[in-house]
Amino acid sequence: RRRDEFLAWYRFEHLPILLEHRAWSGCRFVEQRVEEGCQFFAMHQLRDRAALDSTQRKVSRATPWFLRLAEQSWFDGAFTRNLYARLRQ
């Protein structure tokens, strides 16, 4: 199934590669059922915005597994990126 393949890629390859970068400190991942199937939300925790331009991020999107998934019309389409700064009290 598509969902299982996506989740396996994210959990076992994509996220571990990202977390190799010192500025990538974590991720919270949520799945929500929608009429069309599933919608996923990933809130990445970064110590530095530079993580978005890191070698690890580039590598995570160039592996054979990623490239195989990217051939599918359902994969890696629309997404929204919002960057937030931590509020200091």
Secondary structure, DSSP 8 states (H G I E B T S, - for coil): -HHHHHHHHIIIIIHHHHTTSTTEEEEEEEEEEETTEEEEEEEEEESSGGGGGSHHHHHHTSSHHHHHHHTSTTSS-------------
